[in-house]
């Protein structure tokens, strides 16, 4: 019987980390800014998620809590798209917010007007006309067809999506092999992992690994929010790959010693944050624009205490 578990896959935790950089070493010094992907073994521990999430601001790996599965560096892509969709729903607007301060008793006014707003349009117009006569609204006000519904925030945060498109032209067999290794790593680490329990004749499936990614210099763990924002721990939910040959008659771009490789790879990656994103408040006087995930809020109590952004 197959089961899905959220606890740690200890066999997977024992694996060594893969580190892949594209392109080959000869041209890396000419690339000023990089797209960096860090893949971690899944954890449902809030402290582990907070520590891995903090890599976007220079956080580090914590042994025993976080397990780095892979590091991938490619030149910063021309396309990096993010979408934020907040959960709003339409709710009736309280009458007290539409018509404030008109009647002396605010509580009685709210109850009375809420009741009136549920009546026919004729009765509602009569109420408005009465208020107009007091010059409370001004003579130009007209409530005909007024939508008395507001969008009300009814969620606990936003699950954001990130669409990243990479193009890797290969100038050599070494470039093509590095690009191919990156593609295979993405394709494998977006999948759940499985472990056979041997004599128990069962197989257990574990949650796919999680990702932190962003754009910044190659010689630093930090991400630059001006380029990539603050993506939080995400699952790789979709990957699309195209491999390009030199021409229709030659199905390989490069050959060396009988090895034939594509001339270019293009890949589209779709990431989705696995828990809601929030804005951290600041202990300083300035308004914070630092974004974290739910685990980060739990660990920091919702405060940007002393987090280096750059």
C-alpha positions, 0 to 999 in steps of 0.5 A: 500500500502506497502512502504519502508522508510529510515527514522527512525522507531520511534516505533522501537526506543522506544524498549529497548536494548537486552544484551545477553552473551554466555556461562553462568556466571560460565565459563565466567572468563575463556574466555580471548577474545570475539566476540562482536556484536552491533546492531543499528537502521538504520539511513541515517544520516552521523553523526549517522553512524560515531558515531556508526562506531567509536565503533571499536575504542571505540566510544559511543552511541549518544542519539537521533542519534543512538539507540542500539538494541542489544549487543551480546557477544560470545567467539571469533570464530575460523574463522573470514574471510574478503574479500575486492574487489576494483572496477578496470576496464581495460583501454588502457595505455597512450603511454606517460607512456609506452615510456617516454622521448623518443621524445623531445616534450612530448605532441606531442610524446603522441599524435603521439604514441597514434595514432601509437598504434592503427595501425597494429602490424607491424607499432607499431613494426617499432616504437619500433625498431626505439626507440631501435636504440637509446638505450632508451630501451636496446637491450633485450626489446621486445614488442611482445604481450605486453598488453598495458592495465592497471587496473584503479581504477574507484570506490569510495571505497570498500564494504567489506564482513565478514564471521563469524562462531560461535560454541556454545556448551552448558553445561547446559540448561542455556547455551542452552537458551542463545545460542537460544536467540542469534540465534533468535536475529540474525535472527530477526534483519537481517530483515526489520521492519514493522509498521502498520499505523492503520487508514490509512490501510497501512504498512510501511517497514523500513531498517533492523538494522545495525551492528558493530562487532569485537574482544576484551576483554569483559570489554571494548567497544574497538575492537582489530584490530589485531584480527578483523580489522576495520569492519564498519557499516554492514547489516547482509545479511545471517544467517545459523544455525545448532542445534545439538541433543545429538543423533538420539534417543534423540532430546534434549541435556539437560532437566530440569523440562520438558524443552528440549534444543539442546546440541550445536548451530553452526551459519554462519553469512555473513555481508556486509558493507552498504557504501564504506570503506576508509583509513583515512589520518593521521595528524601525520607523520606516515602513518595511517592504520585506516579504516572508512566508507564514513560517517566517512570521511564526519564527520572528513574531511578525517583526523585521528585527534585524534582517539584512536585505542586501 
